[in-house]
Amino acid sequence: MIPPKYPNLYFDWELEKPELPENKPKENSNPITMADFYCKTARRYLRDWNAPFTQTHADRHLGNLLGVQAGIPVEIRAQSMGHSVTMNETTYKKRQGIQTQIDVLTQSNKQAIDFTSGLLEAKQIIKKYPNSSVAIVELISKIYQKSEHEIEDLIS
């Protein structure tokens, strides 16, 4: 999800090349201890980056909130975080403060552009800039989570 208020966050934090910490547990390691290793390491990275938070779960809440502001449907947001719509609507929504709720209502995209409108816009851009067709097809396929071949067939 690309955050509408912070479009460069993905690149600023170099999320395109994530590096997971190496963990070589012993044979009889406790699974909780192994999970804690990743949380503690992630927290250390956040602290070293001078992030405004050090709780790793805050990233998930931020991602969900930015998805709301970008107009991404709750089903897609929940799926991208690996949980149910109910979990998204209860756990994640109830942790929003008053100012966050006001921001969501006043500064959010109410609805993302629908697929048919997106295809029509893509066709117009390709007519205007024929050399950009490969990039436009790739962009549309990423936005609407469709294969590039499917998009090419629909645009041509």
C-alpha positions in Angstrom: 0.0 0.0 0.0 1.4 3.4 -1.0 0.7 5.9 1.7 -1.0 9.0 0.3 0.7 11.4 2.7 4.1 9.9 2.5 4.6 8.5 -1.1 8.4 8.2 -0.6 8.2 6.1 2.6 8.7 2.9 0.6 12.0 4.2 -0.8 13.1 6.2 2.2 12.9 3.0 4.3 14.3 0.9 1.5 11.4 -1.5 1.7 12.1 -2.8 -1.8 15.1 -4.8 -0.5 14.1 -6.0 3.0 16.8 -7.7 5.0 15.6 -10.1 7.6 17.8 -10.7 10.6 19.6 -14.0 10.6 18.5 -16.4 13.3 20.1 -19.8 13.7 18.1 -21.3 16.6 19.3 -24.4 18.5 17.3 -27.6 17.9 15.3 -27.4 21.1 14.7 -23.6 21.0 11.4 -22.4 22.3 9.2 -21.0 19.4 8.3 -18.0 21.6 12.0 -17.2 22.0 12.5 -17.4 18.3 9.6 -15.0 17.6 10.9 -12.6 20.3 14.2 -12.5 18.4 12.5 -11.0 15.3 10.5 -8.5 17.4 13.5 -7.3 19.4 15.7 -7.0 16.2 13.0 -5.1 14.4 12.6 -2.8 17.4 16.4 -2.2 17.4 16.3 -1.3 13.7 13.4 1.2 14.3 15.4 2.8 17.1 18.5 3.0 14.9 16.5 4.6 12.1 15.2 7.2 14.6 11.6 6.1 13.7 8.9 8.0 15.5 7.8 4.6 17.1 9.6 1.5 18.2 6.6 -0.9 18.6 6.8 -3.1 15.5 3.0 -3.7 15.5 2.6 0.1 14.9 3.7 -0.5 11.3 0.6 -2.7 10.8 -1.7 -0.1 12.3 0.0 2.6 10.1 -0.4 0.4 7.0 -4.1 -0.2 7.7 -4.7 3.5 8.3 -2.9 4.6 5.2 -4.9 2.0 3.3 -8.1 3.6 4.6 -6.9 7.0 3.6 -6.0 5.7 0.1 -9.5 4.3 -0.4 -8.4 0.6 -0.3 -11.4 -1.6 0.5 -11.3 -3.3 4.0 -11.3 -6.8 2.4 -8.0 -6.0 0.6 -6.5 -4.4 3.6 -7.4 -7.3 5.9 -6.1 -9.8 3.3 -2.8 -8.0 2.9 -2.2 -8.2 6.7 -3.3 -11.8 6.9 -6.4 -11.5 9.0 -10.2 -11.2 8.7 -12.3 -8.2 8.0 -13.8 -8.6 11.5 -10.3 -8.3 13.0 -9.7 -5.2 10.9 -12.9 -3.6 11.9 -12.6 -4.3 15.6 -8.9 -4.4 16.7 -7.5 -2.0 14.2 -10.4 0.5 14.1 -10.8 0.8 17.9 -7.2 1.9 18.3 -7.7 5.0 16.2 -7.8 8.2 18.2 -10.2 11.1 17.6 -7.8 13.1 15.6 -7.0 10.1 13.4 -10.7 9.5 12.8 -11.1 13.2 11.8 -8.1 12.9 9.4 -9.6 9.8 7.8 -12.9 11.5 7.3 -11.5 14.8 6.0 -8.4 13.8 4.1 -9.1 10.4 2.6 -9.9 9.2 -0.9 -13.5 8.1 -0.5 -13.3 5.6 -3.3 -10.5 4.3 -5.5 -11.0 4.6 -9.2 -12.9 1.5 -10.5 -11.3 -1.0 -12.9 -13.3 0.1 -16.0 -12.5 3.7 -15.5 -8.9 2.9 -14.9 -8.7 1.0 -18.2 -10.3 3.9 -20.1 -7.8 6.3 -18.6 -5.0 3.9 -19.5 -6.1 3.7 -23.1 -6.2 7.5 -23.4 -2.7 7.9 -21.9 -1.4 5.2 -24.3 -2.9 7.0 -27.3 -1.3 10.2 -26.1 2.0 8.6 -25.2 2.4 5.4 -27.3 5.9 4.7 -26.0 4.6 4.5 -22.4 2.3 1.5 -23.0 4.5 -1.1 -21.3 4.8 1.1 -18.1 1.0 1.8 -18.2 0.1 -1.8 -18.5 2.4 -2.8 -15.7 1.0 0.0 -13.5 -2.6 -1.0 -14.1 -1.8 -4.6 -13.5 -0.3 -3.8 -10.1 -3.1 -1.4 -9.1 -5.9 -3.8 -9.9 -3.9 -7.0 -9.2 -4.5 -8.5 -12.6 -1.9 -10.1 -15.0 -0.2 -7.9 -17.5 -1.5 -10.2 -20.3 -5.0 -9.7 -19.1 -4.6 -5.9 -19.1 -2.9 -5.9 -22.5 -5.9 -7.8 -24.0 -8.4 -5.4 -22.5 -6.5 -2.3 -23.5 -5.8 -3.3 -27.1 
